[in-house]
Amino acid sequence: MTRTILGLLAAVALAATPATAQTYPSRPIVMIVPFAAGGPTDVIARIVGEHMSRTLGQQIVVENVAGAGGTTGITRGAQATPDGYTIMMGHMGTHGAAPALYPRLRYDPTKDFAPIGLAAGTPILIVARKNFPPKTLQEFVAYVKANAAKINQAHAGVGSVSHTTCTMLDHQLAIKPTQVAYRGTGPALNDLVGGQVDFMCDQIVNLVEQVKAGAIKAYAIATPVRSPALPDLPTTTEAGLPDYQVSAWNAVFAPKGTPGEIVAKLNDALSKALSDAATRKRLLDLGGVIPEGKERTPEYLGDFVKSEVARWTPILKAAGAVAN
Ligand code: MLT
């Protein structure tokens, strides 16, 4: 008798699961990338999205929605229907720094999303146009201090990773270069290669190929150890600027209220992408750092976002990047 009742209850519970979750995904999925095509966020989204499409059996279609340091696209993602058909690639800027820089931000990174999982860690490089006079990081520091008024620094909008990480650097060096904002560090890199801007702080995955080709100059990587993707590039500690330590990250989010079964399917697809040999090679060759184990869980990402918002607010206040 009991088994019959339990069996009945189980059948009812199963029937109560929204049909959509059981048949998800039944059509293509939009992944919002909140910066212009060709930049680090876009590159990581397309690399992991390609393999996720295979696991999910539906195309993940990247939609570039740039503006306001990535907050325009993430706001759209936060307000999307929580049905699993709109997800987004956020990062340390949109889900860490933005609350300190945008007092009227229309989303709360810690509340308005269903975290799916970390995609890649992205160490920061200090890079310049190839004919920028300084040859070493020490020469760079001396040169930008002496010529700050004549120098321009590229970034992807207030609150972007390129903006926040160079705000840290500018504060440490007590310089205020002219800031040139782009809709992503893809376009910014084009102007750096063309010599239209002087320097930038950017995520390694955007830079490896141009550094190797000698199209731009890299001074240092702001992590404790060198990157296997650029083994000859010294760390900031080795190059005499030990206080400049910063690395970014990119992660997949869905809007708050996305059903748990759908979050689990998306997380599974992301994790399979990060375990796929060819996908790993593409990320590692670009200097990406792949999350492993519990770092891949939605719970880990949710807690990590909370700690990143708490971490970046005082850093940006100290750097004068926000109204005190
Ligand atoms: C940034 O925050 O600087 C962005 O990641 C740049 C980009 O992806 O285009």
Residues whose N, C-alpha, C, O or C-beta is under 5 A from the ligand:
A	BS01	MLT	F35 A36 G39 P40 T41 D42 G93 A156 S160 V161 S162 H163 R183 G184 T185 G186
